């Protein structure tokens, strides 16, 4: 499997991204190749320091431009054709030679989405791809889609997210019959906008989809759904709010425990670290852009070395699970005459 990584993308690039790539090398399997995109001299220097220069499972594709985190996505993709994001996604095109099976970037989310859609194209039957993230809750992990790819979805887009999220929950989280719910301001039938109510009606028509209706924000963490559908704005805000709250709670817990009984901190250290790992986004590596004809993992902008290492492992698992083929098969059974581009 050929796994591409954008070395230049992210708040801590290139240092932390390269460190994560190095950490992933021992976990590569026979036939795996890690393809690094970015400033060639910098990459070579790091690999030499780690004794990995000339490693048979590492390739380097030198690029000369970088799409910044604040750059306009589509315009930058067109203007910076030799950027790591663009060149990497070009090599994931179905027509590319030495095609990449997986691409990973912690860079500009909008540019990653635009480049993956442009070069990989969409899967048959998919109208609009969405970023699908695994969110840890008190009742176990759930699927949240979309978290930033589509900020103004149509009802039919949200309906397709329900189908794609259902496939992901079954195959990756191993939930046999996922409960699919639509994020709204309340659970009552009359609540929400016309868009939300129309999306709900679409979802109800789908056979073999365990659609349970609307879900409120608090219900997400109370275990009321396994797949939560929302637009890219709400999903992104919700995800980052949950990350900030989780981090803050653990810091406050550690501070209060230390102030009350320093010895108790030592006794609870293992428990706190174990809990933190369950609610830490670094453990999940990256979120797949579901609906593109390939595997595009978008990692958090603040990704560290272990985030990238986990993204490499998660990307391989996603490709091996053949999620895309299963999404195409499911969508083929869904009547979507109402879908609009």
DRENKOL-513037 format. One line per 3 residues: for each residue x, y, z of N, C-alpha, C. Coordinates in nm, 3 decimals, padded with zeros to 5 digits. Example, Ala and Ser with C-alpha at 12.3 -4.5 7.8 and 13.67 -1.06 7.14 Angstrom:
// DRENKOL-513037
01.319,-00.569,00.780,01.230,-00.450,00.780,01.320,-00.330,00.780 | 01.285,-00.225,00.708,01.367,-00.106,00.714,01.290,00.003,00.787 $
END
This chain:
// DRENKOL-513037
00.084,-00.119,00.000,00.000,00.000,00.000,00.089,00.125,00.000 | 00.053,00.223,-00.080,00.129,00.348,-00.088,00.054,00.458,-00.012 | 00.118,00.509,00.093,00.055,00.604,00.183,00.129,00.737,00.174 $
00.060,00.841,00.127,00.121,00.973,00.113,00.094,01.061,00.233 | 00.196,01.137,00.275,00.182,01.230,00.387,00.232,01.367,00.346 | 00.151,01.468,00.371,00.187,01.607,00.348,00.272,01.654,00.466 $
00.402,01.664,00.445,00.494,01.701,00.552,00.482,01.849,00.591 | 00.432,01.931,00.499,00.433,02.076,00.520,00.303,02.129,00.581 | 00.203,02.044,00.603,00.074,02.091,00.651,00.057,02.076,00.801 $
00.004,02.180,00.867,-00.023,02.173,01.010,00.046,02.282,01.089 | -00.004,02.308,01.208,00.054,02.412,01.293,00.196,02.381,01.337 | 00.230,02.254,01.346,00.362,02.213,01.393,00.445,02.148,01.283 $
00.408,02.176,01.159,00.486,02.124,01.046,00.612,02.209,01.029 | 00.717,02.150,00.973,00.728,02.010,00.931,00.780,01.916,01.041 | 00.830,01.975,01.151,00.900,01.895,01.253,00.815,01.781,01.307 $
00.696,01.813,01.362,00.613,01.710,01.424,00.558,01.611,01.322 | 00.530,01.659,01.202,00.478,01.569,01.098,00.584,01.466,01.060 | 00.706,01.513,01.042,00.815,01.421,01.007,00.843,01.322,01.119 $
00.838,01.368,01.243,00.858,01.278,01.356,00.752,01.169,01.358 | 00.629,01.206,01.329,00.521,01.108,01.324,00.542,01.007,01.213 | 00.590,01.054,01.099,00.619,00.963,00.987,00.727,00.863,01.027 $
00.831,00.913,01.093,00.940,00.826,01.137,00.887,00.721,01.235 | 00.799,00.763,01.326,00.744,00.670,01.425,00.656,00.563,01.361 | 00.600,00.593,01.245,00.511,00.496,01.180,00.586,00.388,01.103 $
00.712,00.415,01.070,00.788,00.322,00.986,00.793,00.180,01.042 | 00.818,00.160,01.174,00.822,00.023,01.226,00.691,-00.053,01.213 | 00.580,00.020,01.192,00.449,-00.043,01.183,00.408,-00.073,01.038 $
00.491,-00.031,00.942,00.460,-00.060,00.803,00.474,-00.209,00.776 | 00.390,-00.259,00.690,00.392,-00.401,00.658,00.458,-00.425,00.523 | 00.483,-00.551,00.492,00.542,-00.584,00.362,00.455,-00.527,00.250 $
00.517,-00.457,00.159,00.443,-00.399,00.048,00.400,-00.255,00.073 | 00.416,-00.206,00.196,00.380,-00.067,00.227,00.494,00.028,00.190 | 00.456,00.145,00.141,00.553,00.251,00.113,00.498,00.382,00.165 $
00.581,00.455,00.238,00.544,00.586,00.290,00.602,00.690,00.196 | 00.517,00.772,00.136,00.560,00.872,00.039,00.545,01.010,00.102 | 00.658,01.079,00.120,00.659,01.207,00.190,00.666,01.322,00.091 $
00.575,01.419,00.107,00.566,01.533,00.017,00.605,01.661,00.091 | 00.701,01.734,00.034,00.744,01.858,00.096,00.882,01.898,00.050 | 00.946,01.985,00.128,01.080,02.034,00.094,01.180,01.919,00.104 $
01.237,01.882,-00.009,01.319,01.761,-00.017,01.440,01.765,00.076 | 01.511,01.877,00.077,01.631,01.886,00.160,01.599,01.870,00.308 | 01.491,01.929,00.351,01.450,01.921,00.491,01.414,01.777,00.528 $
01.341,01.710,00.440,01.301,01.571,00.466,01.423,01.481,00.473 | 01.515,01.497,00.378,01.636,01.416,00.376,01.719,01.436,00.502 | 01.728,01.560,00.547,01.805,01.590,00.668,01.748,01.518,00.789 $
01.616,01.522,00.801,01.551,01.455,00.915,01.569,01.304,00.908 | 01.551,01.246,00.791,01.567,01.101,00.777,01.711,01.059,00.807 | 01.806,01.140,00.766,01.946,01.107,00.793,01.974,01.110,00.943 $
01.917,01.209,01.012,01.935,01.218,01.157,01.880,01.094,01.227 | 01.772,01.038,01.173,01.708,00.922,01.234,01.758,00.789,01.177 | 01.860,00.795,01.092,01.913,00.673,01.035,01.822,00.606,00.934 $
01.735,00.686,00.871,01.637,00.629,00.778,01.659,00.675,00.634 | 01.769,00.745,00.609,01.796,00.790,00.472,01.816,00.669,00.383 | 01.745,00.666,00.271,01.755,00.552,00.179,01.675,00.431,00.222 $
01.588,00.448,00.321,01.505,00.335,00.368,01.419,00.285,00.252 | 01.413,00.153,00.231,01.340,00.099,00.116,01.190,00.124,00.117 | 01.134,00.158,00.233,00.989,00.180,00.239,00.952,00.328,00.246 $
01.049,00.415,00.220,01.022,00.559,00.222,01.060,00.620,00.088 | 00.968,00.695,00.030,00.995,00.772,-00.091,00.977,00.921,-00.060 | 01.045,01.005,-00.134,01.032,01.149,-00.117,00.990,01.211,-00.250 $
00.887,01.294,-00.244,00.847,01.373,-00.361,00.865,01.519,-00.323 | 00.966,01.582,-00.382,00.997,01.721,-00.347,00.895,01.818,-00.404 | 00.851,01.911,-00.321,00.761,02.018,-00.365,00.820,02.152,-00.319 $
00.781,02.259,-00.384,00.842,02.389,-00.357,00.745,02.492,-00.300 | 00.617,02.457,-00.290,00.519,02.553,-00.242,00.438,02.494,-00.126 | 00.384,02.583,-00.044,00.303,02.542,00.071,00.174,02.622,00.073 $
00.061,02.554,00.089,-00.066,02.623,00.110,-00.081,02.646,00.260 | -00.081,02.773,00.299,-00.088,02.808,00.441,-00.224,02.779,00.501 | -00.228,02.774,00.632,-00.353,02.743,00.702,-00.460,02.850,00.679 $
-00.417,02.973,00.651,-00.512,03.082,00.632,-00.534,03.116,00.485 | -00.471,03.042,00.395,-00.487,03.071,00.253,-00.626,03.030,00.205 | -00.683,03.104,00.108,-00.812,03.065,00.051,-00.798,02.931,-00.021 $
-00.880,02.832,00.013,-00.859,02.695,-00.035,-00.854,02.676,-00.186 | -00.962,02.709,-00.255,-00.970,02.681,-00.398,-00.871,02.766,-00.477 | -00.861,02.894,-00.441,-00.769,02.982,-00.511,-00.624,02.936,-00.495 $
-00.590,02.893,-00.373,-00.453,02.847,-00.347,-00.423,02.717,-00.420 | -00.521,02.630,-00.429,-00.502,02.504,-00.500,-00.469,02.531,-00.647 | -00.533,02.631,-00.704,-00.509,02.664,-00.844,-00.378,02.740,-00.863 $
-00.344,02.826,-00.766,-00.225,02.909,-00.780,-00.096,02.836,-00.741 | -00.106,02.746,-00.644,00.014,02.677,-00.594,00.011,02.530,-00.638 | 00.036,02.512,-00.767,00.025,02.378,-00.824,00.138,02.285,-00.783 $
00.247,02.342,-00.729,00.356,02.257,-00.682,00.359,02.251,-00.529 | 00.244,02.272,-00.467,00.234,02.260,-00.322,00.220,02.113,-00.284 | 00.254,02.083,-00.160,00.249,01.943,-00.113,00.107,01.887,-00.120 $
00.007,01.967,-00.087,-00.132,01.919,-00.090,-00.175,01.884,-00.232 | -00.145,01.973,-00.326,-00.188,01.951,-00.464,-00.115,01.833,-00.528 | 00.017,01.830,-00.517,00.095,01.723,-00.580,00.058,01.587,-00.521 $
00.040,01.583,-00.390,00.003,01.457,-00.325,-00.131,01.406,-00.376 | -00.229,01.494,-00.384,-00.361,01.451,-00.430,-00.362,01.417,-00.578 | -00.276,01.482,-00.657,-00.262,01.444,-00.798,-00.220,01.298,-00.810 $
-00.132,01.256,-00.719,-00.082,01.119,-00.723,-00.182,01.018,-00.668 | -00.295,01.068,-00.616,-00.403,00.980,-00.571,-00.514,00.970,-00.675 | -00.496,01.038,-00.787,-00.593,01.031,-00.895,-00.598,00.890,-00.952 $
-00.716,00.844,-00.991,-00.727,00.708,-01.050,-00.638,00.689,-01.172 | -00.599,00.798,-01.238,-00.518,00.788,-01.360,-00.368,00.803,-01.333 | -00.330,00.827,-01.209,-00.190,00.853,-01.178,-00.104,00.727,-01.185 $
00.022,00.746,-01.226,00.118,00.637,-01.220,00.169,00.627,-01.076 | 00.204,00.504,-01.035,00.246,00.483,-00.895,00.145,00.545,-00.799 | 00.020,00.518,-00.826,-00.092,00.578,-00.754,-00.083,00.558,-00.603 $
-00.119,00.663,-00.528,-00.128,00.653,-00.382,-00.260,00.589,-00.343 | -00.256,00.505,-00.241,-00.379,00.443,-00.189,-00.441,00.528,-00.079 | -00.358,00.606,-00.011,-00.403,00.689,00.102,-00.328,00.822,00.098 $
-00.397,00.932,00.127,-00.330,01.060,00.146,-00.368,01.115,00.284 | -00.269,01.179,00.349,-00.288,01.231,00.485,-00.233,01.372,00.492 | -00.311,01.464,00.548,-00.262,01.601,00.566,-00.325,01.663,00.689 $
-00.243,01.741,00.762,-00.293,01.821,00.874,-00.298,01.967,00.833 | -00.290,01.991,00.704,-00.287,02.127,00.652,-00.425,02.189,00.636 | -00.432,02.290,00.553,-00.554,02.366,00.526,-00.669,02.272,00.487 $
-00.769,02.262,00.574,-00.879,02.166,00.553,-00.952,02.191,00.421 | -00.983,02.318,00.394,-01.055,02.350,00.271,-00.977,02.309,00.147 | -00.846,02.331,00.149,-00.762,02.294,00.035,-00.755,02.142,00.021 $
-00.747,02.071,00.133,-00.746,01.924,00.128,-00.874,01.870,00.068 | -00.986,01.926,00.111,-01.117,01.882,00.059,-01.127,01.911,-00.090 | -01.088,02.034,-00.129,-01.097,02.074,-00.270,-01.006,01.988,-00.358 $
-00.883,01.966,-00.313,-00.787,01.889,-00.393,-00.830,01.743,-00.405 | -00.877,01.684,-00.294,-00.920,01.544,-00.299,-01.040,01.527,-00.391 | -01.135,01.619,-00.382,-01.252,01.609,-00.470,-01.214,01.628,-00.616 $
-01.123,01.722,-00.642,-01.087,01.752,-00.780,-01.011,01.638,-00.846 | -00.913,01.583,-00.775,-00.827,01.481,-00.835,-00.880,01.339,-00.820 | -00.938,01.308,-00.706,-00.991,01.172,-00.685,-01.130,01.156,-00.747 $
-01.202,01.266,-00.756,-01.343,01.266,-00.798,-01.430,01.200,-00.690 | -01.561,01.200,-00.715,-01.653,01.142,-00.617,-01.683,00.996,-00.651 | -01.721,00.924,-00.549,-01.766,00.786,-00.570,-01.899,00.788,-00.647 $
-01.927,00.684,-00.723,-02.056,00.677,-00.793,-02.172,00.690,-00.695 | -02.264,00.779,-00.726,-02.381,00.799,-00.641,-02.365,00.905,-00.534 | -02.242,00.948,-00.507,-02.219,01.049,-00.402,-02.235,01.188,-00.461 $
-02.313,01.271,-00.394,-02.336,01.407,-00.440,-02.236,01.504,-00.377 | -02.213,01.492,-00.247,-02.121,01.583,-00.178,-02.048,01.509,-00.066 | -01.916,01.495,-00.075,-01.840,01.429,00.031,-01.848,01.504,00.163 $
-01.826,01.431,00.273,-01.828,01.491,00.406,-01.718,01.434,00.493 | -01.667,01.515,00.584,-01.562,01.469,00.675,-01.628,01.395,00.791 | -01.581,01.273,00.812,-01.640,01.185,00.913,-01.539,01.162,01.025 $
-01.574,01.198,01.146,-01.481,01.186,01.258,-01.538,01.095,01.366 | -01.450,01.020,01.431,-01.489,00.939,01.546,-01.478,01.024,01.672 | -01.588,01.035,01.746,-01.591,01.117,01.867,-01.611,01.026,01.988 $
-01.520,01.032,02.084,-01.538,00.952,02.205,-01.645,01.015,02.294 | -01.740,00.935,02.342,-01.841,00.984,02.435,-01.842,00.893,02.558 | -01.923,00.930,02.657,-01.929,00.851,02.780,-01.992,00.713,02.758 $
-02.057,00.698,02.641,-02.120,00.569,02.609,-02.043,00.494,02.502 | -01.925,00.543,02.468,-01.846,00.480,02.363,-01.832,00.571,02.243 | -01.748,00.535,02.147,-01.725,00.620,02.030,-01.846,00.625,01.937 $
-01.865,00.742,01.876,-01.972,00.761,01.778,-01.912,00.822,01.651 | -01.992,00.823,01.546,-01.953,00.885,01.419,-02.024,01.019,01.407 | -01.948,01.124,01.375,-02.004,01.256,01.350,-01.968,01.297,01.208 $
-02.068,01.332,01.129,-02.048,01.371,00.989,-02.153,01.477,00.953 | -02.113,01.593,00.909,-01.987,01.641,00.856,-01.925,01.738,00.958 | -01.790,01.752,00.954,-01.725,01.843,01.048,-01.644,01.951,00.976 $
-01.685,01.986,00.854,-01.617,02.098,00.792,-01.608,02.100,00.641 | -01.649,01.995,00.573,-01.636,01.992,00.426,-01.749,02.067,00.357 | -01.867,02.065,00.416,-01.987,02.118,00.349,-02.063,02.207,00.447 $
-02.042,02.338,00.437,-02.100,02.429,00.537,-02.243,02.472,00.502 | -02.285,02.448,00.379,-02.422,02.482,00.339,-02.485,02.362,00.266 | -02.507,02.253,00.337,-02.560,02.133,00.272,-02.707,02.146,00.236 $
-02.747,02.070,00.136,-02.887,02.055,00.103,-02.941,01.936,00.182 | -03.071,01.925,00.196,-03.128,01.811,00.269,-03.081,01.677,00.217 | -03.068,01.665,00.084,-03.024,01.538,00.026,-02.880,01.506,00.061 $
-02.797,01.609,00.079,-02.658,01.585,00.120,-02.655,01.524,00.260 | -02.734,01.583,00.350,-02.740,01.533,00.488,-02.792,01.389,00.490 | -02.887,01.361,00.402,-02.942,01.225,00.396,-02.834,01.125,00.354 $
-02.753,01.161,00.255,-02.645,01.072,00.214,-02.541,01.055,00.324 | -02.518,01.159,00.401,-02.424,01.146,00.514,-02.470,01.038,00.611 | -02.602,01.027,00.626,-02.655,00.923,00.714,-02.618,00.784,00.665 $
-02.628,00.763,00.534,-02.594,00.632,00.476,-02.444,00.605,00.488 | -02.362,00.705,00.454,-02.218,00.686,00.459,-02.169,00.668,00.602 | -02.228,00.745,00.694,-02.191,00.730,00.835,-02.231,00.595,00.891 $
-02.343,00.542,00.844,-02.388,00.410,00.886,-02.287,00.303,00.844 | -02.240,00.311,00.719,-02.140,00.215,00.670,-02.013,00.224,00.752 | -01.968,00.346,00.780,-01.844,00.365,00.856,-01.857,00.309,00.997 $
-01.971,00.333,01.061,-01.992,00.283,01.198,-01.994,00.131,01.200 | -02.053,00.070,01.099,-02.057,-00.077,01.092,-01.918,-00.137,01.072 | -01.843,-00.079,00.978,-01.716,-00.139,00.936,-01.598,-00.102,01.026 $
-01.593,00.020,01.075,-01.479,00.065,01.154,-01.504,00.053,01.304 | -01.623,00.094,01.349,-01.654,00.085,01.492,-01.720,-00.048,01.528 | -01.754,-00.126,01.426,-01.812,-00.259,01.445,-01.943,-00.255,01.523 $
-02.027,-00.156,01.491,-02.161,-00.147,01.549,-02.258,-00.214,01.453 | -02.327,-00.316,01.498,-02.407,-00.399,01.408,-02.525,-00.324,01.345 | -02.596,-00.245,01.422,-02.712,-00.175,01.369,-02.712,-00.031,01.422 $
-02.626,00.054,01.368,-02.606,00.188,01.423,-02.735,00.271,01.425 | -02.755,00.341,01.535,-02.866,00.436,01.544,-02.821,00.567,01.482 | -02.891,00.608,01.377,-02.855,00.728,01.301,-02.951,00.841,01.339 $
-02.896,00.957,01.377,-02.979,01.069,01.418,-02.930,01.199,01.354 | -03.021,01.293,01.342,-02.993,01.422,01.280,-02.987,01.529,01.387 | -02.875,01.601,01.395,-02.858,01.707,01.496,-02.960,01.819,01.473 $
-03.025,01.860,01.582,-03.125,01.966,01.572,-03.136,02.038,01.706 | -03.213,02.144,01.710,-03.229,02.223,01.832,-03.324,02.157,01.932 | -03.388,02.050,01.890,-03.478,01.977,01.979,-03.520,01.847,01.914 $
-03.576,01.758,01.992,-03.616,01.629,01.939,-03.757,01.626,01.883 | -03.834,01.731,01.909,-03.974,01.733,01.865,-03.985,01.746,01.713 | -04.092,01.692,01.658,-04.113,01.687,01.514,-04.112,01.825,01.449 $
-04.167,01.926,01.517,-04.181,02.057,01.456,-04.058,02.143,01.469 | -03.957,02.097,01.542,-03.838,02.179,01.568,-03.749,02.190,01.445 | -03.669,02.297,01.441,-03.568,02.313,01.338,-03.616,02.386,01.214 $
-03.525,02.399,01.118,-03.553,02.468,00.993,-03.621,02.376,00.893 | -03.667,02.434,00.784,-03.726,02.353,00.676,-03.623,02.252,00.624 | -03.497,02.296,00.616,-03.391,02.208,00.569,-03.379,02.084,00.657 $
-03.382,02.103,00.788,-03.368,01.991,00.879,-03.486,01.895,00.869 | -03.604,01.950,00.859,-03.723,01.864,00.851,-03.728,01.788,00.718 | -03.682,01.852,00.611,-03.678,01.783,00.482,-03.573,01.672,00.482 $
-03.458,01.700,00.543,-03.354,01.597,00.554,-03.406,01.479,00.635 | -03.478,01.508,00.742,-03.538,01.401,00.824,-03.632,01.315,00.742 | -03.713,01.377,00.659,-03.809,01.301,00.578,-03.736,01.212,00.477 $
-03.626,01.263,00.418,-03.546,01.180,00.328,-03.494,01.057,00.400 | -03.438,01.078,00.518,-03.376,00.969,00.594,-03.479,00.863,00.633 | -03.599,00.904,00.660,-03.704,00.810,00.698,-03.742,00.717,00.584 $
-03.719,00.759,00.461,-03.756,00.677,00.346,-03.654,00.567,00.317 | -03.536,00.579,00.374,-03.430,00.484,00.342,-03.452,00.351,00.413 | -03.454,00.246,00.336,-03.466,00.112,00.395,-03.332,00.069,00.454 $
-03.338,-00.018,00.552,-03.216,-00.072,00.616,-03.130,00.035,00.680 | -03.191,00.146,00.720,-03.121,00.250,00.794,-03.197,00.273,00.924 | -03.129,00.254,01.035,-03.191,00.267,01.166,-03.195,00.414,01.208 $
-03.279,00.490,01.137,-03.289,00.633,01.164,-03.383,00.658,01.281 | -03.334,00.727,01.383,-03.411,00.748,01.506,-03.468,00.888,01.520 | -03.444,00.977,01.422,-03.500,01.111,01.428,-03.398,01.216,01.470 $
-03.447,01.323,01.530,-03.361,01.432,01.574,-03.290,01.397,01.704 | -03.173,01.460,01.724,-03.101,01.446,01.850,-03.048,01.585,01.890 | -03.056,01.617,02.018,-03.001,01.741,02.069,-02.854,01.723,02.104 $
-02.785,01.835,02.124,-02.644,01.830,02.155,-02.611,01.747,02.277 | -02.690,01.760,02.383,-02.660,01.684,02.504,-02.684,01.534,02.485 | -02.774,01.501,02.392,-02.802,01.360,02.367,-02.687,01.288,02.300 $
-02.601,01.365,02.232,-02.486,01.304,02.165,-02.396,01.235,02.266 | -02.373,01.300,02.379,-02.282,01.245,02.479,-02.354,01.158,02.582 | -02.485,01.149,02.568,-02.562,01.061,02.657,-02.590,00.925,02.594 $
-02.534,00.902,02.478,-02.550,00.771,02.415,-02.678,00.751,02.339 | -02.740,00.858,02.289,-02.867,00.846,02.219,-02.853,00.812,02.071 | -02.731,00.816,02.019,-02.710,00.785,01.877,-02.569,00.731,01.856 $
-02.552,00.654,01.748,-02.420,00.604,01.710,-02.363,00.682,01.592 | -02.452,00.740,01.511,-02.412,00.824,01.398,-02.491,00.954,01.408 | -02.420,01.067,01.411,-02.485,01.197,01.421,-02.454,01.276,01.294 $
-02.560,01.322,01.228,-02.548,01.397,01.103,-02.566,01.546,01.132 | -02.479,01.627,01.072,-02.494,01.771,01.087,-02.423,01.842,00.973 | -02.442,01.973,00.964,-02.370,02.049,00.861,-02.228,02.077,00.909 $
-02.142,02.121,00.816,-02.002,02.138,00.847,-01.971,02.241,00.952 | -02.054,02.346,00.963,-02.029,02.450,01.063,-02.058,02.397,01.203 | -02.177,02.344,01.223,-02.215,02.291,01.354,-02.123,02.176,01.395 $
-02.093,02.088,01.300,-02.008,01.974,01.331,-01.869,02.015,01.374 | -01.812,02.114,01.305,-01.677,02.160,01.338,-01.674,02.229,01.473 | -01.774,02.315,01.498,-01.781,02.384,01.627,-01.800,02.284,01.740 $
-01.887,02.188,01.719,-01.914,02.087,01.820,-01.789,02.006,01.853 | -01.716,01.967,01.748,-01.595,01.886,01.767,-01.491,01.961,01.848 | -01.466,02.087,01.811,-01.362,02.164,01.880,-01.405,02.203,02.022 $
-01.534,02.224,02.041,-01.584,02.251,02.175,-01.563,02.129,02.265 | -01.592,02.011,02.211,-01.575,01.888,02.288,-01.428,01.864,02.321 | -01.338,01.892,02.225,-01.195,01.876,02.250,-01.146,01.969,02.359 $
-01.190,02.096,02.352,-01.148,02.193,02.452,-01.201,02.160,02.590 | -01.327,02.117,02.596,-01.389,02.082,02.724,-01.320,01.962,02.785 | -01.293,01.861,02.704,-01.227,01.740,02.752,-01.090,01.772,02.810 $
-01.013,01.850,02.737,-00.879,01.887,02.783,-00.886,01.967,02.911 | -00.981,02.061,02.918,-00.995,02.145,03.036,-01.035,02.066,03.160 | -01.125,01.969,03.143,-01.169,01.888,03.257,-01.052,01.810,03.316 $
-00.970,01.751,03.230,-00.858,01.672,03.280,-00.753,01.759,03.347 | -00.731,01.878,03.293,-00.636,01.969,03.357,-00.688,02.015,03.493 | -00.817,02.045,03.500,-00.876,02.088,03.628,-00.873,01.975,03.729 $
-00.900,01.853,03.683,-00.897,01.738,03.773,-00.757,01.717,03.831 | -00.657,01.726,03.744,-00.519,01.708,03.790,-00.479,01.818,03.887 | -00.519,01.941,03.858,-00.485,02.055,03.945,-00.549,02.041,04.083 $
-00.680,02.010,04.085,-00.751,02.000,04.212,-00.700,01.883,04.295 | -00.669,01.771,04.228,-00.618,01.654,04.300,-00.482,01.684,04.361 | -00.397,01.752,04.285,-00.264,01.787,04.335,-00.273,01.882,04.455 $
-00.366,01.977,04.447,-00.381,02.073,04.557,-00.439,02.008,04.683 | -00.521,01.907,04.665,-00.587,01.841,04.779,-00.499,01.736,04.844 | -00.439,01.651,04.759,-00.359,01.540,04.812,-00.257,01.498,04.706 $
-00.133,01.549,04.714,-00.031,01.515,04.615,-00.008,01.365,04.600 | -00.020,01.291,04.710,00.001,01.147,04.701,-00.107,01.080,04.618 | -00.228,01.138,04.622,-00.339,01.081,04.545,-00.312,01.090,04.396 $
-00.241,01.195,04.354,-00.208,01.210,04.212,-00.128,01.092,04.163 | -00.031,01.050,04.242,00.053,00.937,04.204,-00.029,00.809,04.193 | -00.125,00.792,04.285,-00.206,00.669,04.284,-00.303,00.667,04.166 $
-00.346,00.786,04.125,-00.445,00.795,04.017,-00.383,00.819,03.879 | -00.252,00.832,03.874,-00.186,00.869,03.749,-00.223,00.774,03.635 | -00.219,00.645,03.659,-00.250,00.548,03.554,-00.393,00.559,03.506 $
-00.486,00.580,03.600,-00.628,00.592,03.564,-00.652,00.717,03.481 | -00.591,00.829,03.523,-00.611,00.956,03.452,-00.553,00.947,03.311 | -00.435,00.887,03.297,-00.375,00.874,03.164,-00.459,00.785,03.073 $
-00.515,00.679,03.128,-00.599,00.588,03.051,-00.726,00.657,03.003 | -00.788,00.734,03.093,-00.909,00.808,03.056,-00.879,00.914,02.951 | -00.767,00.985,02.971,-00.732,01.092,02.879,-00.711,01.038,02.738 $
-00.648,00.921,02.730,-00.624,00.860,02.599,-00.754,00.832,02.524 | -00.858,00.796,02.598,-00.987,00.765,02.535,-01.054,00.889,02.477 | -01.023,01.007,02.533,-01.089,01.130,02.490,-00.992,01.226,02.421 $
-00.882,01.174,02.373,-00.779,01.255,02.310,-00.783,01.234,02.159 | -00.802,01.343,02.081,-00.815,01.330,01.937,-00.686,01.281,01.871 | -00.572,01.299,01.937,-00.446,01.250,01.880,-00.449,01.099,01.858 $
-00.528,01.029,01.941,-00.532,00.883,01.931,-00.602,00.838,01.802 | -00.687,00.924,01.745,-00.765,00.884,01.628,-00.696,00.917,01.495 | -00.593,00.999,01.501,-00.510,01.025,01.383,-00.569,01.121,01.283 $
-00.679,01.087,01.223,-00.738,01.172,01.120,-00.879,01.130,01.088 | -00.948,01.217,01.016,-01.088,01.192,00.979,-01.097,01.173,00.829 | -01.159,01.065,00.782,-01.170,01.042,00.638,-01.272,01.136,00.573 $
-01.239,01.177,00.452,-01.334,01.252,00.370,-01.417,01.148,00.295 | -01.532,01.113,00.352,-01.615,01.009,00.293,-01.682,01.059,00.165 | -01.679,00.975,00.063,-01.746,01.008,-00.062,-01.652,01.033,-00.177 $
-01.520,01.049,-00.149,-01.426,01.064,-00.260,-01.378,00.927,-00.305 | -01.334,00.919,-00.430,-01.292,00.792,-00.488,-01.145,00.765,-00.453 | -01.122,00.746,-00.325,-00.989,00.723,-00.272,-00.997,00.732,-00.121 $
-00.880,00.739,-00.056,-00.877,00.753,00.090,-00.801,00.880,00.124 | -00.875,00.980,00.171,-00.818,01.108,00.209,-00.846,01.131,00.356 | -00.738,01.129,00.438,-00.752,01.153,00.581,-00.707,01.295,00.614 $
-00.795,01.366,00.682,-00.766,01.505,00.721,-00.742,01.507,00.871 | -00.619,01.538,00.908,-00.582,01.541,01.049,-00.600,01.681,01.106 | -00.607,01.688,01.237,-00.624,01.815,01.308,-00.508,01.908,01.276 $
-00.536,02.037,01.265,-00.431,02.135,01.237,-00.322,02.135,01.343 | -00.358,02.101,01.466,-00.260,02.099,01.575,-00.203,01.959,01.597 | -00.200,01.878,01.494,-00.149,01.742,01.503,-00.004,01.739,01.550 $
00.025,01.642,01.637,00.161,01.618,01.683,00.211,01.488,01.621 | 00.331,01.447,01.661,00.392,01.329,01.599,00.305,01.204,01.611 | 00.249,01.179,01.731,00.170,01.057,01.747,00.038,01.064,01.670 $
-00.012,01.186,01.647,-00.133,01.200,01.565,-00.107,01.146,01.425 | 00.007,01.185,01.368,00.040,01.144,01.233,00.070,00.995,01.227 | 00.141,00.944,01.327,00.167,00.800,01.330,00.034,00.724,01.330 $
-00.060,00.767,01.414,-00.191,00.701,01.420,-00.269,00.719,01.291 | -00.250,00.833,01.224,-00.320,00.856,01.097,-00.272,00.759,00.991 | -00.142,00.730,00.988,-00.088,00.634,00.892,-00.151,00.497,00.914 $
-00.161,00.457,01.041,-00.218,00.326,01.073,-00.368,00.323,01.042 | -00.437,00.432,01.073,-00.581,00.438,01.047,-00.610,00.441,00.897 | -00.526,00.511,00.822,-00.546,00.518,00.678,-00.534,00.381,00.614 $
-00.435,00.303,00.659,-00.419,00.169,00.605,-00.540,00.082,00.641 | -00.588,00.093,00.766,-00.704,00.014,00.809,-00.828,00.050,00.728 | -00.847,00.179,00.701,-00.961,00.225,00.622,-00.957,00.164,00.482 $
-00.839,00.171,00.418,-00.827,00.117,00.283,-00.850,-00.033,00.280 | -00.795,-00.102,00.379,-00.811,-00.248,00.384,-00.955,-00.291,00.408 | -01.031,-00.206,00.478,-01.171,-00.238,00.507,-01.262,-00.219,00.387 $
-01.209,-00.159,00.279,-01.285,-00.138,00.155,-01.417,-00.064,00.181 | -01.406,00.041,00.261,-01.523,00.122,00.295,-01.588,00.182,00.170 | -01.506,00.230,00.077,-01.562,00.296,-00.041,-01.651,00.202,-00.123 $
-01.606,00.079,-00.141,-01.686,-00.017,-00.216,-01.821,-00.042,-00.146 | -01.818,-00.044,-00.015,-01.940,-00.069,00.061,-02.034,00.051,00.059 | -01.976,00.172,00.055,-02.060,00.292,00.042,-02.131,00.293,-00.094 $
-02.057,00.262,-00.199,-02.117,00.258,-00.334,-02.230,00.156,-00.340 | -02.206,00.039,-00.280,-02.309,-00.066,-00.281,-02.433,-00.023,-00.206 | -02.415,00.042,-00.091,-02.531,00.087,-00.012,-02.609,00.197,-00.084 $
-02.537,00.293,-00.141,-02.605,00.403,-00.210,-02.681,00.353,-00.332 | -02.633,00.246,-00.392,-02.702,00.190,-00.509,-02.839,00.134,-00.473 | -02.859,00.102,-00.346,-02.987,00.047,-00.302,-03.083,00.155,-00.254 $
-03.033,00.280,-00.247,-03.112,00.391,-00.194,-03.174,00.469,-00.309 | -03.302,00.495,-00.299,-03.369,00.575,-00.401,-03.349,00.723,-00.369 | -03.271,00.789,-00.455,-03.237,00.929,-00.428,-03.277,01.018,-00.546 $
-03.400,01.003,-00.593,-03.444,01.087,-00.704,-03.441,01.235,-00.667 | -03.448,01.262,-00.535,-03.453,01.400,-00.489,-03.316,01.465,-00.475 | -03.209,01.386,-00.497,-03.075,01.439,-00.479,-03.045,01.545,-00.586 $
-02.986,01.656,-00.540,-02.946,01.763,-00.631,-02.797,01.789,-00.612 | -02.729,01.825,-00.720,-02.584,01.852,-00.709,-02.560,01.982,-00.634 $
END
